[in-house]
């Protein structure tokens, strides 16, 4: 099974509330809703410094980029920024930067 399919399966199991399953090495999964209506799920793994997104029905892997504070990930036309205070923004393809909140 490809890495993206495994991530989607894990996200699906989390979203579906399947109990009694082990979620591999998943450290953190969060679902966000943004001011412009964008909704996405992001997964972070303890062994990997990348962010794994499910956005617009597509799996996207974002590389961690250098930043002065907080975290910034980008790839495939998407930039995800998470400040130290937890404020999160996403720039998605040609859309403007938008604020997002965990739901």
Secondary structure, 3 states (H helix, E strand, C coil): CCHHHHHHHHHHHHHHCCCCCCCCCEEEEEEEEECCCCEEEEEEECCCCCEEEEECCEEEEEEEECCCCCEEEEECCEEEEECCCCCEEEEECCCCCEEEEEC
